[in-house]
């Protein structure tokens, strides 16, 4: 994660929590810019970090999940992902989410990096992973209100899903493209 030189940081003069839910906290900050100007209010959504996994089976298929997303009123096709619990390491969370959402586990894991999906508004990070050679380990263990279907897609078809806008989450697209690049499949599947 990039660091900001001290002469470019904004000083927090005050901070007030406006609204809290189990999923986010809305905060209002009063900030002094490096040139002395004061921005008040500056709204920030505090969110837990997330873990996202690009899972590839021994058969060369990528496990995607299809689920309804009320904010966008659409059925989203995306990667297994979820929030990192307090004190949990990102890879542990990614492994947990993969197992819960798909029933798959194991394989060789590699960190692809971390990104901020909306750094002008949210304070959280998304940790991206590639899991190769995963296998079926059991049944899904979904949260109470989680309804999703596992969709097996040949690896070479994933770039087309990204380019056609079938995968819409910015973090999911980034994870897919980084994983495909790592796997050397990006150019093969682009046609």
C-alpha positions as CSV (number, residue, x, y, z in Angstrom):
1,X,0.0,0.0,0.0
2,X,1.4,3.4,-1.0
3,X,2.4,5.8,1.6
4,X,1.6,9.5,1.5
5,X,4.5,12.0,2.0
6,X,3.8,14.0,5.2
7,X,3.5,17.3,3.3
8,X,0.5,15.9,1.4
9,X,-1.6,14.5,4.2
10,X,-4.8,16.0,5.5
11,X,-5.0,16.6,9.2
12,X,-8.1,15.3,11.0
13,X,-9.4,18.1,13.2
14,X,-12.4,16.3,14.5
15,X,-14.4,13.1,13.7
16,X,-18.0,12.2,14.5
17,X,-19.7,8.9,14.1
18,X,-23.1,9.6,12.5
19,X,-24.6,6.1,12.0
20,X,-23.6,2.6,12.8
21,X,-24.8,-0.8,11.5
22,X,-23.3,-4.3,11.6
23,X,-21.9,-3.7,8.1
24,X,-20.7,-0.1,8.1
25,X,-20.3,3.0,10.1
26,X,-20.9,6.5,8.6
27,X,-18.4,9.1,9.9
28,X,-18.1,12.8,9.3
29,X,-14.6,14.3,9.6
30,X,-13.4,17.9,9.7
31,X,-10.1,18.0,7.8
32,X,-7.3,20.5,7.2
33,X,-5.7,20.3,3.8
34,X,-1.9,20.9,3.3
35,X,-2.6,24.4,2.0
36,X,-4.6,25.3,5.2
37,X,-8.1,25.0,3.7
38,X,-10.7,23.1,5.9
39,X,-13.0,20.5,4.4
40,X,-16.1,20.1,6.6
41,X,-17.8,17.7,6.4
42,X,-15.9,14.9,4.7
43,X,-18.0,11.7,4.9
44,X,-16.4,8.3,5.3
45,X,-17.9,4.8,5.2
46,X,-16.0,2.6,7.6
47,X,-16.2,-1.0,6.4
48,X,-14.4,-4.2,7.3
49,X,-11.8,-5.4,4.9
50,X,-12.8,-8.1,2.4
51,X,-11.2,-11.2,0.9
52,X,-11.8,-12.3,-2.7
53,X,-10.7,-15.5,-4.2
54,X,-10.2,-16.6,-7.9
55,X,-10.6,-20.4,-7.4
56,X,-9.5,-22.8,-10.1
57,X,-10.3,-26.5,-9.9
58,X,-8.0,-29.4,-10.9
59,X,-10.2,-29.7,-14.0
60,X,-9.3,-26.1,-15.1
61,X,-12.7,-24.6,-14.2
62,X,-13.2,-21.4,-12.2
63,X,-15.9,-21.4,-9.5
64,X,-18.1,-18.3,-9.7
65,X,-21.1,-17.6,-7.6
66,X,-24.4,-16.1,-8.8
67,X,-26.5,-14.2,-6.3
68,X,-29.0,-11.4,-6.2
69,X,-27.7,-7.9,-5.3
70,X,-30.6,-5.7,-4.1
71,X,-28.7,-2.3,-4.4
72,X,-28.2,-2.9,-8.2
73,X,-31.4,-5.0,-8.6
74,X,-29.5,-7.7,-10.5
75,X,-28.2,-11.3,-10.4
76,X,-24.5,-10.9,-10.0
77,X,-22.0,-13.4,-11.3
78,X,-18.8,-13.0,-9.2
79,X,-16.0,-14.5,-7.3
80,X,-16.4,-16.1,-3.8
81,X,-15.8,-13.3,-1.4
82,X,-16.7,-11.9,2.0
83,X,-15.8,-9.7,5.0
84,X,-12.8,-10.4,7.1
85,X,-13.7,-11.0,10.7
86,X,-12.0,-9.0,13.4
87,X,-8.5,-10.5,14.1
88,X,-8.7,-12.8,11.1
89,X,-5.9,-13.0,8.5
90,X,-7.0,-12.2,4.9
91,X,-6.0,-15.6,3.5
92,X,-7.8,-17.4,6.4
93,X,-10.9,-15.4,5.5
94,X,-10.6,-16.1,1.8
95,X,-10.3,-19.9,2.5
96,X,-13.3,-19.7,4.8
97,X,-15.4,-17.9,2.3
98,X,-14.5,-20.3,-0.5
99,X,-15.5,-23.2,1.7
100,X,-18.7,-21.7,2.9
101,X,-19.9,-20.4,-0.5
102,X,-18.8,-23.3,-2.7
103,X,-17.9,-26.4,-0.5
104,X,-14.4,-26.4,-2.1
105,X,-11.1,-26.0,-0.3
106,X,-7.4,-27.0,-0.5
107,X,-5.1,-26.2,-3.4
108,X,-2.1,-23.9,-3.8
109,X,-2.8,-20.3,-2.7
110,X,-1.2,-17.1,-3.7
111,X,-1.8,-13.5,-2.7
112,X,-2.4,-11.2,-5.7
113,X,-2.4,-8.0,-3.7
114,X,-4.8,-5.6,-2.0
115,X,-6.9,-2.8,-3.4
116,X,-9.3,-0.1,-2.3
117,X,-12.5,-0.2,-4.3
118,X,-13.6,3.4,-3.4
119,X,-10.8,5.2,-1.6
120,X,-12.6,8.6,-1.7
121,X,-15.5,7.2,0.3
122,X,-14.6,3.9,2.1
123,X,-11.7,3.1,4.3
124,X,-11.4,-0.7,3.7
125,X,-9.1,-2.9,1.7
126,X,-9.9,-5.9,-0.5
127,X,-7.3,-8.7,-0.4
128,X,-7.2,-10.8,-3.6
129,X,-6.1,-14.4,-3.9
130,X,-5.6,-17.0,-6.5
131,X,-6.3,-20.6,-5.4
132,X,-5.2,-23.4,-7.8
133,X,-6.1,-27.1,-7.7
134,X,-9.0,-26.7,-5.3
135,X,-11.3,-29.7,-4.7
136,X,-14.7,-30.5,-3.3
137,X,-14.5,-30.8,0.5
138,X,-18.1,-30.8,1.5
139,X,-21.4,-28.9,1.2
140,X,-22.0,-25.1,1.2
141,X,-22.4,-23.5,4.6
142,X,-24.2,-20.3,3.7
143,X,-25.1,-17.5,6.0
144,X,-28.8,-17.2,7.1
145,X,-29.9,-14.9,4.3
146,X,-27.2,-15.9,1.7
147,X,-28.7,-17.5,-1.4
148,X,-26.3,-18.3,-4.2
149,X,-25.5,-20.8,-6.8
150,X,-22.1,-22.1,-7.8
151,X,-21.3,-21.7,-11.5
152,X,-18.4,-23.7,-13.0
153,X,-16.8,-21.8,-15.9
154,X,-13.9,-23.0,-18.0
155,X,-10.9,-20.8,-17.3
156,X,-10.6,-19.7,-20.9
157,X,-14.2,-18.3,-20.8
158,X,-13.6,-15.9,-17.9
159,X,-11.9,-13.1,-19.9
160,X,-15.0,-13.0,-22.1
161,X,-17.3,-12.7,-19.0
162,X,-15.2,-9.7,-17.8
163,X,-15.1,-8.0,-21.2
164,X,-18.9,-8.5,-21.7
165,X,-19.7,-7.0,-18.3
166,X,-21.0,-10.2,-16.9
167,X,-18.8,-9.8,-13.8
168,X,-19.6,-6.3,-12.5
169,X,-17.8,-6.0,-9.1
170,X,-14.7,-3.8,-9.5
171,X,-12.8,-5.9,-6.9
172,X,-13.9,-9.1,-8.6
173,X,-12.8,-7.8,-12.0
174,X,-9.5,-6.8,-10.6
175,X,-9.0,-10.2,-9.0
176,X,-10.0,-12.0,-12.2
177,X,-7.7,-10.0,-14.4
178,X,-4.7,-10.3,-12.0
179,X,-5.3,-14.1,-11.6
180,X,-5.6,-14.6,-15.4
181,X,-2.5,-12.6,-15.9
182,X,-0.7,-14.7,-13.3
183,X,-2.0,-17.9,-15.0
184,X,-1.0,-16.6,-18.5
185,X,-4.6,-17.1,-19.6
186,X,-5.5,-13.5,-20.4
187,X,-4.4,-13.4,-24.0
188,X,-5.6,-17.0,-24.8
189,X,-9.1,-16.3,-23.6
190,X,-9.5,-12.8,-24.9
191,X,-10.7,-13.9,-28.3
